[in-house]
Amino acid sequence: MNFASTIHAPCGSIRGGKEDGVYIYKNIPFASVKRWEAPVMVEQLDREAGSEEYGFAPIQPPPAPFWAARSGEPLTFPQSEDCLNLNIWTADPERPKKAVLFWVYGGSYIQGYNYKKGYLPQNFIKAHPEILVIAPNYRVGLMGSMNLSHVTREEKYQFSNNLALLDILCALRWTRKNIEAFGGDPENVTMYGHSAGSNAISHLMAMPMARGLFRRTICQSSFMTDLGTVAYDTSEEIGQKVLELAGVHTLEEALALSAEQVLAVQKQLFSLHFGGSHASKLFSPVEDGLVVKKDPFRAFASGEFNGSEAMIGGSAGEYDQMFRGKTLEECIQFVIARNQDKHVTREDVAAFLALHPEMDPREAVMSIHNELGLSLGGEWIGRAICRKIPVYEYQFQLREDGGKYRAAHGAPSNYVFGTIIPGDAPEEMEPRMMDTWAAFISTGNPNNRSIPTWHRYMPDGEVMVMDTTWKATDGFWKKDFAFWRGRFAANRILHD
């Protein structure tokens, strides 16, 4: 990449190049970082920034083979603890007042980086030059969430549980200060993320310290409800086990561990069971009372959340890849074993199948896992906030591999960014997705000439089903939400 542009931002000079008609500013450091400490925003660069290559990815294990093969990602790539860099894409840095899309990658809070092939936005930018895209890195795994209470009470480590959120928050602050130099409108920032990225955004919506840093949100396929938030006592238990497995007893010894040693310990955690106040994933944000309040869903229920418009949705086959090769009986056993926090029984499975006689039984069983682990978490948030702000809910249902498989986790984003599109996909799907997301990013309303009228959501109301044809479907979640609502902790907070 030949450098073709230099931006003089408040933080300093940043070089960028032009690739395939799009200006890209790579590897811009937005914060300095020390292990298990909160990020410190770069107020002033000590030298000209921007490079020909993307910056270091966060420390992480190799990607799962299924997802690497699906997205064409390498199994190895440069990593460092000094990873808090961001990238910016724009068709024209001199065009002012562009809407800003702030992209937050997924990866279960254990993987991911800001230049994955499946989410590079050049094609989206070319189709919609009125939008600028910015994508930061954030720390993942034990580097992004480690409870140190057993070895230190030093103030600088008090946020160690929620460094991923603080990294993203720091990037938002950098964006607000500097993005106008690239032609972006700091008053028109939309956060979009899938999987852990969406989970993080839903937490930021509930965080007072994020107030005023973004205007609207697109949350896709993971949310802070239930499994998406870790209880503090669970994080204490995990932190203690990490020290035990690493054979260390002091903060100094923990800080001296190599990144490889930390990853080796992290891998062992997935074979263990942790108790605590409620079930959760290992590295989701922690209810520490500082960054994340206890019962953060209360912010949505009380109307004290950030953002003026929201899109919420996901894919029909979110977790279906976990079931490949399993018989119907094996699928049932898997769903019961993996949803013990929701107390799923064989009787529940039979009743759910009876509720959906139109569905293939195996896909219906997979839907239980998809809904309890992801989809209905977003529905809870949508129901909580829709009476205060416009909410638009969707489900992406375009099947893959000649109709053999339901839409996979993250599939909508590939069409939005125009990457890794299956050869048999309808020709109009990619521009339709791009136009719909662009309309929402620019105005807060996804309606455009390429889709049927999409009304804002109300409880048990309309959801846009995105398939070979798009259909606004009333009462889409009504039956399933009523069937499972008593299994969610949010049920004791939100009553409607």
C-alpha positions as CSV (number, residue, x, y, z in Angstrom):
1,M,0.0,0.0,0.0
2,N,1.4,3.4,-1.0
3,F,0.7,6.2,1.4
4,A,-1.7,8.6,-0.4
5,S,-3.1,10.6,2.5
6,T,-2.0,12.2,5.7
7,I,-4.6,13.3,8.2
8,H,-3.8,15.9,10.8
9,A,-6.0,14.9,13.7
10,P,-6.1,16.4,17.2
11,C,-3.9,13.4,18.3
12,G,-1.3,14.0,15.6
13,S,-0.5,13.0,12.0
14,I,-1.8,9.7,10.6
15,R,-0.8,8.3,7.2
16,G,-3.1,6.2,5.1
17,G,-3.2,4.6,1.7
18,K,-5.7,3.9,-1.0
19,E,-6.6,0.3,-1.8
20,D,-9.3,-0.6,-4.5
21,G,-10.7,2.9,-4.3
22,V,-11.0,3.2,-0.5
23,Y,-8.7,5.1,1.8
24,I,-7.4,2.9,4.7
25,Y,-5.6,4.2,7.8
26,K,-4.1,1.1,9.5
27,N,-2.6,0.4,12.9
28,I,-3.5,3.7,14.7
29,P,-2.6,3.4,18.4
30,F,-5.5,4.7,20.4
31,A,-4.4,3.7,23.9
32,S,-1.3,2.5,25.8
33,V,-1.7,-0.7,27.8
34,K,-0.1,-2.6,30.6
35,R,-1.1,-6.1,31.6
36,W,-4.4,-6.2,33.5
37,E,-4.5,-2.4,33.8
38,A,-7.1,-0.1,32.3
39,P,-6.2,1.5,29.0
40,V,-4.8,5.0,28.8
41,M,-6.0,6.9,25.7
42,V,-3.3,8.3,23.4
43,E,-3.9,12.0,23.6
44,Q,-0.9,13.0,21.5
45,L,1.1,10.7,19.2
46,D,4.9,10.8,19.8
47,R,5.4,10.2,16.0
48,E,3.5,9.9,12.8
49,A,1.1,7.0,12.9
50,G,-0.3,4.6,10.3
51,S,1.5,1.7,8.6
52,E,1.3,-0.4,5.5
53,E,0.2,-3.5,7.5
54,Y,-2.5,-4.0,10.1
55,G,-1.4,-3.8,13.7
56,F,-0.9,-6.6,16.2
57,A,-4.0,-8.7,17.2
58,P,-4.7,-9.3,20.9
59,I,-3.2,-12.4,22.5
60,Q,-5.4,-15.4,21.7
61,P,-5.4,-19.1,20.8
62,P,-5.7,-20.2,17.2
63,P,-9.2,-19.9,15.7
64,A,-11.6,-22.8,15.7
65,P,-11.1,-24.8,12.4
66,F,-14.8,-24.5,11.5
67,W,-14.8,-20.7,11.6
68,A,-11.3,-20.3,10.1
69,A,-12.3,-22.4,7.1
70,R,-15.6,-20.6,6.7
71,S,-14.1,-17.1,6.7
72,G,-10.7,-17.9,5.1
73,E,-8.8,-16.7,8.2
74,P,-5.2,-17.8,8.9
75,L,-4.5,-20.0,11.9
76,T,-1.6,-17.8,12.9
77,F,-1.1,-14.0,12.8
78,P,1.0,-11.4,14.7
79,Q,-0.1,-10.9,18.3
80,S,1.0,-8.8,21.2
81,E,-0.2,-7.4,24.5
82,D,0.4,-4.0,22.9
83,C,-2.6,-4.4,20.7
84,L,-4.8,-1.4,21.2
85,N,-4.8,-0.1,17.7
86,L,-7.7,0.8,15.3
87,N,-8.3,1.0,11.6
88,I,-10.4,3.5,9.6
89,W,-11.9,3.1,6.1
90,T,-13.4,6.0,4.1
91,A,-14.1,6.7,0.4
92,D,-13.2,10.3,0.8
93,P,-11.5,11.8,4.0
94,E,-12.3,15.3,2.8
95,R,-16.1,14.7,2.6
96,P,-17.5,16.0,5.9
97,K,-20.3,14.9,8.2
98,K,-20.1,11.2,7.2
99,A,-22.1,8.9,9.5
100,V,-19.7,6.7,11.5
101,L,-20.0,2.9,11.8
102,F,-18.0,1.7,14.8
103,W,-17.5,-2.0,14.3
104,V,-16.9,-4.4,17.3
105,Y,-15.7,-7.9,16.3
106,G,-16.9,-11.1,17.9
107,G,-15.2,-14.2,19.1
108,S,-16.7,-15.2,22.5
109,Y,-14.3,-12.8,24.2
110,I,-11.4,-15.2,23.6
111,Q,-10.6,-14.4,19.9
112,G,-10.9,-11.8,17.2
113,Y,-9.2,-8.8,15.8
114,N,-10.0,-5.7,13.8
115,Y,-9.1,-6.8,10.2
116,K,-10.7,-10.2,9.8
117,K,-11.5,-10.9,6.2
118,G,-15.2,-11.6,6.7
119,Y,-15.7,-8.1,8.1
120,L,-13.5,-5.9,6.0
121,P,-15.8,-3.0,4.9
122,Q,-14.3,-1.9,1.6
123,N,-17.2,-3.1,-0.5
124,F,-19.7,-1.5,1.9
125,I,-17.8,1.8,1.8
126,K,-17.8,1.8,-2.0
127,A,-21.5,1.2,-2.1
128,H,-22.1,3.8,0.6
129,P,-19.4,6.5,0.6
130,E,-21.5,8.6,2.9
131,I,-20.4,6.3,5.7
132,L,-17.0,5.9,7.4
133,V,-16.0,2.7,9.3
134,I,-13.7,2.5,12.3
135,A,-12.7,-0.8,14.0
136,P,-10.7,-1.0,17.2
137,N,-9.0,-4.0,18.9
138,Y,-9.9,-5.0,22.5
139,R,-8.2,-7.4,24.8
140,V,-9.7,-10.9,25.0
141,G,-9.5,-14.0,27.2
142,L,-7.5,-13.8,30.5
143,M,-5.8,-10.7,29.1
144,G,-9.1,-8.9,29.0
145,S,-10.7,-10.4,32.1
146,M,-8.8,-11.6,35.2
147,N,-9.9,-11.3,38.8
148,L,-6.8,-10.3,40.8
149,S,-8.5,-9.9,44.2
150,H,-6.7,-12.9,45.7
151,V,-3.3,-11.2,45.1
152,T,-3.8,-7.4,45.1
153,R,-6.1,-4.6,46.0
154,E,-4.1,-2.0,44.2
155,E,-6.3,0.6,42.6
156,K,-4.8,0.3,39.2
157,Y,-5.9,-3.3,38.9
158,Q,-9.5,-2.7,40.2
159,F,-10.9,-2.8,36.6
160,S,-9.1,-6.0,35.6
161,N,-12.3,-8.0,35.1
162,N,-13.7,-5.7,32.4
163,L,-10.8,-4.6,30.3
164,A,-12.5,-5.5,27.0
165,L,-15.3,-3.0,27.7
166,L,-12.9,-0.4,28.9
167,D,-10.7,-0.8,25.7
168,I,-13.8,-0.3,23.5
169,L,-14.9,2.7,25.7
170,C,-11.4,4.2,25.2
171,A,-11.7,3.7,21.4
172,L,-15.1,5.5,21.5
173,R,-13.5,8.4,23.3
174,W,-10.7,8.5,20.8
175,T,-13.3,8.5,18.0
176,R,-15.2,11.3,19.5
177,K,-12.1,13.4,19.7
178,N,-10.5,12.6,16.3
179,I,-12.9,11.2,13.8
180,E,-14.0,14.6,12.4
181,A,-10.5,14.9,10.9
182,F,-11.3,12.0,8.7
183,G,-14.7,13.5,7.7
184,G,-16.7,11.5,10.3
185,D,-19.5,13.1,12.3
186,P,-18.8,12.5,16.0
187,E,-22.5,13.2,16.7
188,N,-23.6,10.4,14.4
189,V,-21.9,7.2,15.6
190,T,-23.5,3.8,15.3
191,M,-22.0,0.8,17.1
192,Y,-22.4,-2.5,15.3
193,G,-21.2,-5.8,16.5
194,H,-21.9,-9.5,16.4
195,S,-21.4,-12.2,19.0
196,A,-19.1,-10.9,21.7
197,G,-19.0,-7.6,19.9
198,S,-22.8,-7.3,20.3
199,N,-22.6,-8.5,23.9
200,A,-20.1,-5.7,24.6
201,I,-22.3,-3.1,22.9
202,S,-25.4,-4.2,25.0
203,H,-23.3,-3.7,28.1
204,L,-22.1,-0.2,26.9
205,M,-25.8,0.7,26.4
206,A,-26.3,0.1,30.1
207,M,-23.1,1.8,31.3
208,P,-23.3,5.4,32.6
209,M,-19.6,6.0,31.7
210,A,-20.5,5.4,28.0
211,R,-23.1,8.2,27.9
212,G,-22.9,10.5,24.9
213,L,-20.3,8.4,23.0
214,F,-22.6,6.9,20.5
215,R,-26.0,7.6,19.0
216,R,-27.4,4.2,18.0
217,T,-26.7,0.5,18.1
218,I,-26.9,-2.7,16.1
219,C,-26.7,-5.7,18.3
220,Q,-26.5,-9.1,16.6
221,S,-26.3,-12.6,18.1
222,S,-25.2,-12.1,21.7
223,F,-26.4,-10.0,24.6
224,M,-25.7,-9.2,28.2
225,T,-28.7,-11.0,29.5
226,D,-28.1,-14.2,31.6
227,L,-25.1,-16.0,30.1
228,G,-23.7,-12.8,28.7
229,T,-22.7,-11.4,32.2
230,V,-20.5,-13.1,34.8
231,A,-21.3,-12.8,38.5
232,Y,-18.4,-11.3,40.6
233,D,-18.1,-14.4,42.8
234,T,-17.7,-16.5,39.7
235,S,-14.9,-14.3,38.5
236,E,-13.2,-14.6,41.9
237,E,-13.4,-18.4,41.6
238,I,-12.0,-18.3,38.0
239,G,-9.2,-16.0,39.1
240,Q,-8.2,-18.2,42.0
241,K,-8.1,-21.3,39.7
242,V,-5.9,-19.4,37.2
243,L,-3.3,-18.7,39.9
244,E,-3.5,-22.3,41.1
245,L,-3.1,-23.8,37.6
246,A,-0.2,-21.4,36.8
247,G,1.5,-22.2,40.1
248,V,1.8,-18.6,41.1
249,H,1.0,-16.9,44.4
250,T,1.8,-13.2,44.0
251,L,0.9,-10.4,41.6
252,E,4.5,-10.2,40.5
253,E,4.6,-13.8,39.6
254,A,1.4,-13.5,37.6
255,L,2.7,-10.5,35.7
256,A,5.9,-12.5,34.9
257,L,4.0,-15.2,33.2
258,S,4.6,-15.3,29.4
259,A,1.6,-14.9,27.1
260,E,2.0,-18.6,26.1
261,Q,1.7,-19.6,29.7
262,V,-1.4,-17.5,30.2
263,L,-3.0,-19.1,27.1
264,A,-2.1,-22.6,28.3
265,V,-3.8,-22.0,31.6
266,Q,-6.8,-20.4,29.8
267,K,-7.2,-23.5,27.7
268,Q,-7.5,-25.7,30.9
269,L,-10.3,-23.5,32.2
270,F,-12.8,-24.8,29.6
271,S,-12.7,-28.3,31.0
272,L,-13.7,-27.1,34.5
273,H,-17.0,-26.1,36.1
274,F,-17.4,-22.9,38.0
275,G,-20.3,-22.1,40.3
276,G,-21.1,-18.6,41.4
277,S,-24.4,-16.8,41.5
278,H,-25.5,-17.7,38.0
279,A,-24.3,-19.6,34.9
280,S,-22.3,-17.6,32.4
281,K,-19.6,-17.9,29.8
282,L,-16.0,-17.7,31.1
283,F,-14.9,-14.3,29.8
284,S,-18.1,-12.2,29.5
285,P,-18.1,-8.9,31.3
286,V,-18.2,-9.2,35.1
287,E,-20.7,-7.6,37.5
288,D,-17.9,-5.8,39.4
289,G,-20.0,-2.8,40.6
290,L,-17.5,-0.5,38.9
291,V,-17.8,-0.9,35.2
292,V,-20.8,-3.3,35.2
293,K,-23.5,-2.9,37.8
294,K,-25.2,-5.8,39.5
295,D,-28.2,-6.8,37.4
296,P,-27.2,-4.5,34.5
297,F,-30.5,-5.4,32.8
298,R,-32.2,-3.0,35.2
299,A,-30.8,-0.1,33.2
300,F,-33.0,-1.2,30.2
301,A,-36.0,-1.9,32.4
302,S,-35.8,1.5,34.0
303,G,-35.2,3.4,30.8
304,E,-31.7,4.6,31.9
305,F,-29.7,3.4,28.9
306,N,-27.6,4.9,26.1
307,G,-28.7,5.2,22.5
308,S,-31.6,6.8,20.6
309,E,-32.4,3.9,18.2
310,A,-31.5,0.2,18.1
311,M,-31.5,-2.7,15.7
312,I,-31.5,-6.2,17.3
313,G,-31.4,-9.6,15.6
314,G,-29.4,-12.6,14.5
315,S,-29.4,-15.8,12.5
316,A,-31.8,-18.7,12.4
317,G,-29.0,-21.2,12.8
318,E,-26.8,-19.4,15.4
319,Y,-25.3,-22.5,17.0
320,D,-26.3,-25.1,14.5
321,Q,-22.7,-26.0,13.7
322,M,-22.4,-27.6,17.2
323,F,-25.0,-30.2,16.2
324,R,-23.5,-31.3,12.8
325,G,-23.2,-35.1,12.7
326,K,-25.6,-35.6,15.7
327,T,-28.7,-37.7,15.5
328,L,-32.0,-36.3,16.8
329,E,-31.5,-38.1,20.1
330,E,-28.0,-36.8,20.5
331,C,-29.2,-33.3,19.8
332,I,-31.8,-33.6,22.6
333,Q,-29.1,-34.9,25.0
334,F,-26.8,-32.0,24.0
335,V,-29.5,-29.4,24.5
336,I,-30.4,-30.7,27.9
337,A,-26.8,-30.9,29.1
338,R,-25.8,-27.5,27.8
339,N,-28.8,-25.7,29.2
340,Q,-28.8,-26.8,32.8
341,D,-29.0,-23.2,33.9
342,K,-32.4,-23.0,32.2
343,H,-33.5,-26.4,33.7
344,V,-34.4,-27.8,30.3
345,T,-36.0,-31.3,30.5
346,R,-37.1,-33.9,28.0
347,E,-40.7,-32.7,28.7
348,D,-39.7,-29.2,27.7
349,V,-38.2,-30.5,24.4
350,A,-41.3,-32.5,23.6
351,A,-43.5,-29.5,24.4
352,F,-41.4,-27.2,22.2
353,L,-41.6,-29.7,19.3
354,A,-45.4,-29.7,19.8
355,L,-45.4,-25.9,19.7
356,H,-43.6,-26.0,16.3
357,P,-45.1,-28.8,14.3
358,E,-44.1,-26.9,11.1
359,M,-40.4,-27.3,11.9
360,D,-38.1,-30.2,11.2
361,P,-37.7,-31.9,14.6
362,R,-33.9,-31.7,14.6
363,E,-33.9,-28.0,13.7
364,A,-36.5,-27.4,16.3
365,V,-34.3,-28.9,19.0
366,M,-31.3,-26.9,17.7
367,S,-33.6,-23.8,18.0
368,I,-34.0,-24.4,21.7
369,H,-30.2,-24.0,22.2
370,N,-30.1,-21.0,19.8
371,E,-32.9,-19.2,21.5
372,L,-31.9,-19.8,25.1
373,G,-28.2,-19.0,24.5
374,L,-28.6,-16.0,22.1
375,S,-31.9,-15.0,20.4
376,L,-34.2,-14.5,23.4
377,G,-31.6,-12.5,25.2
378,G,-31.9,-9.8,22.5
379,E,-35.7,-10.1,22.6
380,W,-35.6,-9.2,26.4
381,I,-33.7,-6.1,25.6
382,G,-35.9,-5.2,22.7
383,R,-39.0,-5.5,24.9
384,A,-37.4,-3.4,27.6
385,I,-36.4,-0.5,25.5
386,C,-38.9,-0.3,22.7
387,R,-41.4,1.9,24.5
388,K,-38.7,4.6,24.9
389,I,-36.8,4.5,21.6
390,P,-37.4,3.1,18.1
391,V,-36.3,-0.6,18.0
392,Y,-36.2,-2.7,14.8
393,E,-35.9,-6.5,15.2
394,Y,-34.8,-9.0,12.5
395,Q,-33.9,-12.6,11.9
396,F,-31.7,-13.6,9.0
397,Q,-33.0,-16.9,7.6
398,L,-31.2,-17.3,4.2
399,R,-30.1,-20.9,4.1
400,E,-26.6,-22.0,3.0
401,D,-25.0,-24.7,1.0
402,G,-27.9,-25.2,-1.4
403,G,-30.4,-25.0,1.4
404,K,-28.8,-27.7,3.5
405,Y,-28.0,-25.5,6.5
406,R,-29.7,-22.6,8.3
407,A,-28.1,-19.2,8.4
408,A,-25.0,-19.4,10.5
409,H,-23.8,-17.2,13.4
410,G,-22.5,-13.9,11.9
411,A,-23.9,-14.5,8.5
412,P,-25.7,-11.2,8.2
413,S,-22.5,-9.3,8.6
414,N,-20.9,-10.9,5.6
415,Y,-23.7,-9.5,3.4
416,V,-23.5,-6.1,5.1
417,F,-19.8,-5.9,4.4
418,G,-20.0,-7.7,1.0
419,T,-17.5,-10.4,1.9
420,I,-17.5,-14.2,1.6
421,I,-20.9,-14.4,-0.1
422,P,-22.0,-17.9,-1.1
423,G,-22.1,-18.5,-4.8
424,D,-25.8,-19.5,-4.7
425,A,-26.9,-16.5,-2.7
426,P,-29.7,-14.3,-4.3
427,E,-28.0,-11.5,-6.3
428,E,-30.1,-8.8,-4.6
429,M,-29.4,-9.9,-1.0
430,E,-26.0,-8.2,-0.7
431,P,-27.1,-4.7,-1.9
432,R,-30.4,-5.0,0.1
433,M,-28.5,-5.7,3.3
434,M,-26.0,-2.9,2.6
435,D,-28.8,-0.4,1.9
436,T,-30.8,-1.4,5.0
437,W,-27.8,-1.1,7.3
438,A,-26.7,2.1,5.7
439,A,-30.1,3.7,6.1
440,F,-30.1,2.9,9.8
441,I,-26.5,4.0,10.3
442,S,-27.3,7.3,8.7
443,T,-30.7,8.1,10.0
444,G,-31.8,5.6,12.7
445,N,-34.4,4.1,10.4
446,P,-33.6,1.0,8.3
447,N,-36.4,1.6,5.8
448,N,-35.4,2.1,2.1
449,R,-36.8,1.4,-1.3
450,S,-35.4,-2.1,-1.5
451,I,-37.3,-3.6,1.4
452,P,-41.0,-3.9,2.5
453,T,-42.1,-1.4,5.2
454,W,-40.4,-2.2,8.5
455,H,-42.2,-1.0,11.5
456,R,-40.6,-0.3,14.9
457,Y,-40.9,-3.2,17.3
458,M,-43.4,-3.5,20.2
459,P,-43.7,-6.5,22.6
460,D,-44.9,-9.6,20.6
461,G,-44.8,-7.4,17.5
462,E,-43.2,-7.2,14.1
463,V,-39.8,-8.8,13.2
464,M,-38.3,-8.5,9.7
465,V,-37.5,-12.0,8.4
466,M,-34.7,-11.8,5.9
467,D,-34.7,-14.6,3.4
468,T,-34.9,-14.9,-0.4
469,T,-37.7,-12.5,0.1
470,W,-38.1,-10.2,3.1
471,K,-41.3,-10.3,5.2
472,A,-42.3,-8.2,8.1
473,T,-43.7,-10.9,10.4
474,D,-46.1,-9.9,13.3
475,G,-45.8,-11.9,16.5
476,F,-42.6,-13.6,15.4
477,W,-41.3,-14.3,19.0
478,K,-44.6,-14.4,20.8
479,K,-45.0,-18.1,21.3
480,D,-41.4,-18.8,22.1
481,F,-40.9,-15.9,24.4
482,A,-44.0,-16.9,26.4
483,F,-42.8,-20.5,26.5
484,W,-39.3,-19.7,27.9
485,R,-39.7,-16.4,29.7
486,G,-39.8,-17.9,33.2
487,R,-36.3,-19.4,32.7
488,F,-34.7,-15.9,32.4
489,A,-33.5,-13.9,35.3
490,A,-34.7,-10.8,33.5
491,N,-38.2,-12.0,34.2
492,R,-38.0,-10.8,37.8
493,I,-37.0,-7.4,36.6
494,L,-39.2,-6.7,33.6
495,H,-42.9,-7.3,33.8
496,D,-45.1,-6.2,30.9
